[in-house]
Amino acid sequence: MYPIRVCSCLGGVLSIRQALLFVREEFIELLHSRSYNEAMEELSDVSFTIGRLVGSIVGRPYVRFLGDYLTLYKMSQRMESYGCVRSKRNLAKRTCR
């Protein structure tokens, strides 16, 4: 189902409304990027959330989408390092769900 091993933080299938909100949030972060590298990471995050939106339409948690590779790489590194796809700063109570 996923191109990488994931934890429960990714969750299941999003509603279309939830997925659209995530795309909007990531797009806003892209607009506020301060450097080329940061913009590329945010663009990958936008692509990943579009994959979540497509997934919500077809009934899957996620569908691979063009340009999502940086986000998938970050997630795989986090899973290897501390067992969660979320960044350490975004972990609720410092633990995975």
PyRosetta script that sets phi, psi and omega in degrees:
from pyrosetta import init, pose_from_sequence

init()
pose = pose_from_sequence("MYPIRVCSCLGGVLSIRQALLFVREEFIELLHSRSYNEAMEELSDVSFTIGRLVGSIVGRPYVRFLGDYLTLYKMSQRMESYGCVRSKRNLAKRTCR")
pose.set_psi(1, -44.9)
pose.set_omega(1, -179.3)
pose.set_phi(2, -108.2)
pose.set_psi(2, 150.5)
pose.set_omega(2, 176.5)
pose.set_phi(3, -74.6)
pose.set_psi(3, -15.0)
pose.set_omega(3, 178.7)
pose.set_phi(4, -136.6)
pose.set_psi(4, 163.7)
pose.set_omega(4, 174.2)
pose.set_phi(5, -71.3)
pose.set_psi(5, 134.8)
pose.set_omega(5, -179.0)
pose.set_phi(6, -129.9)
pose.set_psi(6, 164.5)
pose.set_omega(6, 177.6)
pose.set_phi(7, -103.1)
pose.set_psi(7, -177.3)
pose.set_omega(7, -178.3)
pose.set_phi(8, -71.6)
pose.set_psi(8, -12.1)
pose.set_omega(8, 179.1)
pose.set_phi(9, -62.9)
pose.set_psi(9, -27.8)
pose.set_omega(9, 178.7)
pose.set_phi(10, -67.1)
pose.set_psi(10, -29.3)
pose.set_omega(10, 177.4)
pose.set_phi(11, 76.5)
pose.set_psi(11, -175.0)
pose.set_omega(11, -179.6)
pose.set_phi(12, -93.1)
pose.set_psi(12, -148.9)
pose.set_omega(12, -179.9)
pose.set_phi(13, -71.2)
pose.set_psi(13, 128.0)
pose.set_omega(13, 177.6)
pose.set_phi(14, -81.5)
pose.set_psi(14, 155.2)
pose.set_omega(14, 169.1)
pose.set_phi(15, -72.3)
pose.set_psi(15, 158.5)
pose.set_omega(15, 179.0)
pose.set_phi(16, -60.2)
pose.set_psi(16, -39.1)
pose.set_omega(16, 178.8)
pose.set_phi(17, -61.5)
pose.set_psi(17, -46.6)
pose.set_omega(17, 178.3)
pose.set_phi(18, -59.7)
pose.set_psi(18, -45.4)
pose.set_omega(18, -177.9)
pose.set_phi(19, -63.2)
pose.set_psi(19, -41.1)
pose.set_omega(19, 178.1)
pose.set_phi(20, -63.0)
pose.set_psi(20, -38.7)
pose.set_omega(20, 177.7)
pose.set_phi(21, -64.3)
pose.set_psi(21, -41.2)
pose.set_omega(21, 177.6)
pose.set_phi(22, -63.7)
pose.set_psi(22, -41.3)
pose.set_omega(22, 178.1)
pose.set_phi(23, -61.7)
pose.set_psi(23, -44.3)
pose.set_omega(23, 179.6)
pose.set_phi(24, -60.6)
pose.set_psi(24, -46.8)
pose.set_omega(24, 179.9)
pose.set_phi(25, -59.9)
pose.set_psi(25, -44.4)
pose.set_omega(25, -179.1)
pose.set_phi(26, -68.6)
pose.set_psi(26, -35.7)
pose.set_omega(26, 178.3)
pose.set_phi(27, -65.1)
pose.set_psi(27, -39.9)
pose.set_omega(27, 176.9)
pose.set_phi(28, -62.5)
pose.set_psi(28, -42.3)
pose.set_omega(28, 177.0)
pose.set_phi(29, -61.7)
pose.set_psi(29, -38.2)
pose.set_omega(29, 177.2)
pose.set_phi(30, -60.8)
pose.set_psi(30, -44.3)
pose.set_omega(30, -179.6)
pose.set_phi(31, -63.3)
pose.set_psi(31, -27.0)
pose.set_omega(31, -179.5)
pose.set_phi(32, -94.3)
pose.set_psi(32, 9.1)
pose.set_omega(32, 179.6)
pose.set_phi(33, -60.0)
pose.set_psi(33, 142.4)
pose.set_omega(33, -176.7)
pose.set_phi(34, -104.5)
pose.set_psi(34, -8.6)
pose.set_omega(34, -179.7)
pose.set_phi(35, -149.1)
pose.set_psi(35, 166.9)
pose.set_omega(35, 178.0)
pose.set_phi(36, -60.4)
pose.set_psi(36, -46.4)
pose.set_omega(36, -178.8)
pose.set_phi(37, -62.1)
pose.set_psi(37, -43.0)
pose.set_omega(37, 178.5)
pose.set_phi(38, -64.1)
pose.set_psi(38, -40.5)
pose.set_omega(38, 178.7)
pose.set_phi(39, -62.9)
pose.set_psi(39, -40.1)
pose.set_omega(39, 178.7)
pose.set_phi(40, -64.7)
pose.set_psi(40, -40.4)
pose.set_omega(40, 177.3)
pose.set_phi(41, -64.8)
pose.set_psi(41, -42.9)
pose.set_omega(41, -179.8)
pose.set_phi(42, -67.7)
pose.set_psi(42, -36.4)
pose.set_omega(42, 176.8)
pose.set_phi(43, -62.9)
pose.set_psi(43, -38.9)
pose.set_omega(43, 175.9)
pose.set_phi(44, -65.1)
pose.set_psi(44, -38.6)
pose.set_omega(44, 176.6)
pose.set_phi(45, -63.7)
pose.set_psi(45, -39.7)
pose.set_omega(45, 176.5)
pose.set_phi(46, -61.2)
pose.set_psi(46, -46.3)
pose.set_omega(46, 178.9)
pose.set_phi(47, -59.7)
pose.set_psi(47, -42.1)
pose.set_omega(47, 179.0)
pose.set_phi(48, -61.9)
pose.set_psi(48, -43.6)
pose.set_omega(48, -178.8)
pose.set_phi(49, -70.5)
pose.set_psi(49, -28.9)
pose.set_omega(49, 172.6)
pose.set_phi(50, -64.8)
pose.set_psi(50, -37.9)
pose.set_omega(50, 174.6)
pose.set_phi(51, -62.1)
pose.set_psi(51, -35.0)
pose.set_omega(51, 175.2)
pose.set_phi(52, -68.2)
pose.set_psi(52, -38.3)
pose.set_omega(52, 177.6)
pose.set_phi(53, -64.1)
pose.set_psi(53, -47.0)
pose.set_omega(53, 176.9)
pose.set_phi(54, -60.1)
pose.set_psi(54, -41.7)
pose.set_omega(54, 177.3)
pose.set_phi(55, -59.2)
pose.set_psi(55, -40.8)
pose.set_omega(55, -179.9)
pose.set_phi(56, -65.5)
pose.set_psi(56, -31.6)
pose.set_omega(56, 178.9)
pose.set_phi(57, -70.9)
pose.set_psi(57, -38.2)
pose.set_omega(57, -177.4)
pose.set_phi(58, -97.1)
pose.set_psi(58, 2.4)
pose.set_omega(58, 175.5)
pose.set_phi(59, 83.8)
pose.set_psi(59, 27.9)
pose.set_omega(59, 177.9)
pose.set_phi(60, -125.9)
pose.set_psi(60, 153.6)
pose.set_omega(60, 179.0)
pose.set_phi(61, -63.6)
pose.set_psi(61, -29.3)
pose.set_omega(61, -174.5)
pose.set_phi(62, -162.7)
pose.set_psi(62, 144.4)
pose.set_omega(62, 174.4)
pose.set_phi(63, -129.3)
pose.set_psi(63, 129.0)
pose.set_omega(63, 179.1)
pose.set_phi(64, -51.9)
pose.set_psi(64, 137.6)
pose.set_omega(64, -178.4)
pose.set_phi(65, -135.8)
pose.set_psi(65, 144.6)
pose.set_omega(65, -179.1)
pose.set_phi(66, -51.3)
pose.set_psi(66, 125.3)
pose.set_omega(66, 175.3)
pose.set_phi(67, 92.9)
pose.set_psi(67, 4.3)
pose.set_omega(67, -176.6)
pose.set_phi(68, -87.3)
pose.set_psi(68, 3.1)
pose.set_omega(68, -171.2)
pose.set_phi(69, -61.0)
pose.set_psi(69, -38.5)
pose.set_omega(69, -179.7)
pose.set_phi(70, -65.1)
pose.set_psi(70, -40.6)
pose.set_omega(70, 178.7)
pose.set_phi(71, -65.8)
pose.set_psi(71, -43.3)
pose.set_omega(71, 178.7)
pose.set_phi(72, -63.0)
pose.set_psi(72, -38.0)
pose.set_omega(72, 177.8)
pose.set_phi(73, -64.3)
pose.set_psi(73, -46.6)
pose.set_omega(73, 178.5)
pose.set_phi(74, -58.2)
pose.set_psi(74, -43.7)
pose.set_omega(74, -178.8)
pose.set_phi(75, -64.3)
pose.set_psi(75, -40.9)
pose.set_omega(75, -179.7)
pose.set_phi(76, -67.1)
pose.set_psi(76, -37.2)
pose.set_omega(76, 177.0)
pose.set_phi(77, -64.7)
pose.set_psi(77, -41.5)
pose.set_omega(77, 178.9)
pose.set_phi(78, -65.8)
pose.set_psi(78, -41.4)
pose.set_omega(78, 178.3)
pose.set_phi(79, -61.4)
pose.set_psi(79, -42.1)
pose.set_omega(79, 178.4)
pose.set_phi(80, -64.9)
pose.set_psi(80, -41.5)
pose.set_omega(80, -174.3)
pose.set_phi(81, -74.8)
pose.set_psi(81, -50.2)
pose.set_omega(81, -174.8)
pose.set_phi(82, -140.2)
pose.set_psi(82, 14.3)
pose.set_omega(82, 169.7)
pose.set_phi(83, 76.6)
pose.set_psi(83, 22.8)
pose.set_omega(83, 179.6)
pose.set_phi(84, -147.2)
pose.set_psi(84, 144.0)
pose.set_omega(84, -179.9)
pose.set_phi(85, -78.1)
pose.set_psi(85, -19.7)
pose.set_omega(85, -177.0)
pose.set_phi(86, -78.7)
pose.set_psi(86, 152.9)
pose.set_omega(86, 175.5)
pose.set_phi(87, -68.4)
pose.set_psi(87, 154.3)
pose.set_omega(87, -179.1)
pose.set_phi(88, -59.5)
pose.set_psi(88, -34.0)
pose.set_omega(88, -179.3)
pose.set_phi(89, -70.9)
pose.set_psi(89, -21.1)
pose.set_omega(89, -179.8)
pose.set_phi(90, -100.7)
pose.set_psi(90, 1.8)
pose.set_omega(90, 178.7)
pose.set_phi(91, -70.7)
pose.set_psi(91, 127.4)
pose.set_omega(91, 176.5)
pose.set_phi(92, -73.1)
pose.set_psi(92, 124.8)
pose.set_omega(92, 179.2)
pose.set_phi(93, 55.1)
pose.set_psi(93, 26.6)
pose.set_omega(93, 177.0)
pose.set_phi(94, 61.5)
pose.set_psi(94, 16.7)
pose.set_omega(94, 176.7)
pose.set_phi(95, -131.6)
pose.set_psi(95, 154.0)
pose.set_omega(95, 176.1)
pose.set_phi(96, -73.5)
pose.set_psi(96, 149.3)
pose.set_omega(96, -179.8)
pose.set_phi(97, -57.9)
pose.dump_pdb("model.pdb")
